[in-house]
Amino acid sequence: MLILQRKEGESLLIGEEIELTVLAVEAGRVRLAIQAPRNVTILRSELKVAAETNREAADEEVSPLELLGILKEKN
């Protein structure tokens, strides 16, 4: 992991096409501006974790027909 310090208004480049600029630092929060090509996905990490969790839950789901079979067995 690379750790850098930047002040408000300063930027850093990721590769040749992505620029990250610090817009503001206030109340323990950092506002960032990201300039990147449209084909680059930019996603907050907590949303990626939530999507992965949802995907895993969907993979584990039982199909409606299997649920009906389970219900019929109990009757």
N, C-alpha and C positions, 0 to 999 in steps of 0.2 A: 504494500500500500504506500502510495506517495502522499505525503502531507505537505501542504503549502499554506502560506499565509498571504492573504490579499486584503487590501483596504478597499473602502467604498470607491467605486469607479474603476478599479483595476480589473483586468481580465486574465484569463489563461486560455491557451489553445489545446484542444485534444485532437491530435492528428492535424490535418490541413483544413478540415471543413467545420469543426465544432468550436465555438467560442463561448466561454462561460464568463459572465461579468457580474461582479458584486454590485448590486444596486444600493443596498442599505443594510446596516447592521444596527438593530435597535431592540431593546427589551429582550435580549437573549435570542433573537431570531435574525436570520440572514435572508435577504431577498436577492434572488439570483435571476439573471436573464440568460437564456440559452439560445444561441443562434446555431441552427443545425439544418442540414438538408431534410426535406420532407420525408424521405425514406428511412430516417433514423427515428426509432421509437424512443420516446422520453417518457418515463413512468416513475412515479414516486415508489420507493421501495416497499412501503406498506401495502400499496395496491397490487404489486407483483406477488407479495406473500399471500394476500387475500385471494387473488386469482388462482394461485397454485393450490391453496387449501380447497377452494371450490371445485377445482378440477379433480383433485383427489377424492373429494366426497362424491362427486358425480360418478367417478369410476367404480366406487364401492356400492352404489345404489343397486337395489334389486329391481328388476324390470316389473312393470305392472302385472304381467302374466304370472310371474313367479310369486308375487304377493297374493294374487288370487288363489294360486295353488296352496300357499301356506294357510290362508284363511279357510279354505275348503277342508284341509286336513284337520284343522282344529274343531270343526263342526261334526 
